[in-house]
Amino acid sequence: MRHRTGPTKRLVPTMSPDATCPHRYTEEEGMTLEVDCDECQGASDLMNNRCISGVMNALASSVRPEAIILKRFMHKRYRGRLVERVCAATVELSALNRALSACVEVSDRRCRTCPASKRLVISATKVRMLEDPWAYISRPGSVQAQVRARAQACGCARAPSCVDDAFSADAGFGGG
């Protein structure tokens, strides 16, 4: 009898929270980010978590637009306060990315794999931010509290100080 390898069910393809939407910038009426939503299966709406995550990843390494246009059958244009809030969250995402790349790998394997380690705390914050950007935007302290509680529940005596170190101003981001 031959055993199969891999998943037994067909999995629906999903967009990773780290995925970046195809986009380009135009300068028709100020700087505008145009996002091509034709190939995406999700809702073409910034209120959709998956959609805003893709837009935030696109914005994380580029300039701040005055408007965002989601292009599909019908184009949706966003500007004003909503774009400001998305851009503010994107600044945090960029800071998280910089903090992750600046993390120095520790030699102790227990510290490397501990949920309270700086790298894993920052990674968990980034994942929570990209999984539910609106929760992060509207209540950034609650995301930090969730990550802090999970990391400190690991049983390590140094966990509180490690988490505080990860969320400190020296880490390069506001920590939510």
C-alpha positions as CSV (number, residue, x, y, z in Angstrom):
1,M,0.0,0.0,0.0
2,R,1.3,3.4,-1.0
3,H,1.0,6.3,1.5
4,R,0.3,9.7,0.2
5,T,2.4,12.6,1.2
6,G,1.1,16.1,1.7
7,P,-2.3,17.4,2.5
8,T,-5.3,15.0,1.8
9,K,-7.6,17.9,1.1
10,R,-7.2,20.5,-1.6
11,L,-6.5,23.8,0.0
12,V,-8.0,27.0,-1.3
13,P,-5.2,29.4,-2.3
14,T,-5.0,32.3,0.1
15,M,-3.1,35.5,0.2
16,S,-0.4,35.6,2.8
17,P,-0.5,38.6,5.2
18,D,3.0,39.4,3.8
19,A,1.8,39.6,0.2
20,T,2.1,42.8,-1.6
21,C,-0.5,43.9,-4.1
22,P,0.6,44.8,-7.6
23,H,0.6,48.6,-7.7
24,R,1.9,51.8,-9.3
25,Y,2.0,55.5,-8.5
26,T,0.5,58.2,-10.6
27,E,0.5,62.0,-10.2
28,E,-2.8,63.0,-11.7
29,E,-4.3,64.9,-8.8
30,G,-1.4,64.6,-6.3
31,M,0.4,61.4,-5.5
32,T,-2.0,58.5,-6.0
33,L,-1.4,54.8,-5.3
34,E,-3.2,52.6,-7.9
35,V,-3.6,49.0,-6.8
36,D,-4.5,46.4,-9.4
37,C,-7.1,44.1,-7.8
38,D,-7.9,42.1,-10.9
39,E,-6.1,38.9,-9.8
40,C,-7.2,39.0,-6.2
41,Q,-10.1,36.8,-5.1
42,G,-10.9,38.9,-2.1
43,A,-13.0,42.0,-1.7
44,S,-11.6,45.1,-3.3
45,D,-12.2,47.3,-0.2
46,L,-9.9,48.8,2.4
47,M,-12.3,47.7,5.1
48,N,-11.3,44.1,4.2
49,N,-8.4,42.9,6.3
50,R,-6.7,41.0,3.5
51,C,-7.0,43.9,1.1
52,I,-5.6,46.5,3.5
53,S,-2.7,44.2,4.5
54,G,-1.7,44.0,0.8
55,V,-2.0,47.7,0.4
56,M,0.0,48.3,3.6
57,N,2.8,46.0,2.4
58,A,2.9,47.9,-0.9
59,L,3.1,51.2,1.1
60,A,5.7,50.0,3.6
61,S,8.6,50.6,1.2
62,S,7.4,53.5,-0.8
63,V,6.0,57.1,-0.5
64,R,2.9,58.3,1.2
65,P,0.1,58.9,-1.3
66,E,-2.7,61.4,-1.1
67,A,-5.2,58.9,-2.5
68,I,-5.5,55.2,-2.9
69,I,-7.4,53.7,-5.9
70,L,-8.4,50.0,-5.9
71,K,-8.8,49.0,-9.5
72,R,-11.1,46.2,-10.5
73,F,-14.3,46.3,-12.6
74,M,-15.2,49.5,-10.7
75,H,-12.5,51.7,-9.3
76,K,-12.7,52.7,-5.6
77,R,-11.0,55.9,-4.6
78,Y,-10.0,56.5,-1.0
79,R,-8.6,59.8,0.3
80,G,-8.6,62.0,3.4
81,R,-8.7,60.6,6.9
82,L,-8.9,56.9,5.8
83,V,-5.7,57.2,3.8
84,E,-4.0,59.0,6.7
85,R,-4.9,56.2,9.1
86,V,-3.6,53.5,6.7
87,C,-0.4,55.5,6.2
88,A,0.1,55.9,9.9
89,A,-0.3,52.1,10.4
90,T,2.1,51.6,7.5
91,V,4.7,53.7,9.3
92,E,4.4,51.2,12.2
93,L,4.7,48.3,9.8
94,S,7.9,49.8,8.3
95,A,9.3,50.2,11.8
96,L,8.5,46.6,12.6
97,N,10.3,45.5,9.4
98,R,13.3,47.6,10.3
99,A,13.3,46.3,13.9
100,L,13.1,42.7,12.7
101,S,16.0,43.2,10.3
102,A,18.1,44.8,13.1
103,C,17.5,41.9,15.6
104,V,20.7,40.2,16.5
105,E,20.5,36.4,16.8
106,V,21.3,35.3,20.3
107,S,23.4,32.2,20.8
108,D,21.3,30.5,23.5
109,R,18.8,28.2,21.7
110,R,16.3,28.5,24.6
111,C,16.3,32.3,24.2
112,R,16.0,32.1,20.4
113,T,12.9,29.9,20.5
114,C,11.3,31.6,23.6
115,P,8.1,33.4,22.7
116,A,9.4,36.3,24.7
117,S,12.5,36.8,22.6
118,K,12.8,40.1,20.9
119,R,12.5,38.6,17.4
120,L,9.5,36.6,18.1
121,V,7.7,39.4,20.0
122,I,8.2,41.8,17.0
123,S,7.2,39.0,14.6
124,A,4.0,38.3,16.6
125,T,3.2,42.0,16.6
126,K,3.7,42.2,12.9
127,V,1.5,39.1,12.2
128,R,-1.3,40.4,14.4
129,M,-1.1,43.8,12.7
130,L,-1.3,42.3,9.2
131,E,-4.0,39.7,10.1
132,D,-6.3,42.4,11.5
133,P,-5.0,45.9,10.6
134,W,-8.2,47.7,11.7
135,A,-7.9,46.3,15.2
136,Y,-4.3,47.6,15.3
137,I,-5.3,51.0,13.9
138,S,-8.2,51.5,16.2
139,R,-6.8,49.9,19.4
140,P,-3.0,49.5,19.1
141,G,-2.5,49.0,22.8
142,S,-4.8,45.9,22.7
143,V,-2.6,44.2,20.1
144,Q,0.5,44.9,22.2
145,A,-1.3,43.6,25.3
146,Q,-2.2,40.3,23.5
147,V,1.4,39.8,22.3
148,R,2.7,40.7,25.8
149,A,0.4,38.2,27.6
150,R,1.2,35.4,25.2
151,A,4.9,35.9,25.5
152,Q,4.9,36.2,29.3
153,A,2.9,33.0,29.7
154,C,5.9,31.0,28.5
155,G,7.2,30.4,32.1
156,C,10.6,32.0,31.7
157,A,11.6,34.2,34.6
158,R,13.2,36.8,32.2
159,A,10.2,37.0,29.9
160,P,8.8,40.3,31.3
161,S,12.1,42.1,30.8
162,C,12.6,40.6,27.3
163,V,9.1,41.7,26.2
164,D,9.8,45.2,27.7
165,D,13.0,45.3,25.7
166,A,11.2,44.3,22.5
167,F,8.6,47.0,23.0
168,S,11.1,49.7,24.1
169,A,11.8,52.9,22.1
170,D,15.2,51.4,21.3
171,A,13.4,48.7,19.2
172,G,12.6,51.2,16.6
173,F,8.8,51.0,16.6
174,G,6.0,52.3,18.9
175,G,5.0,48.7,19.9
176,G,1.4,49.5,19.2
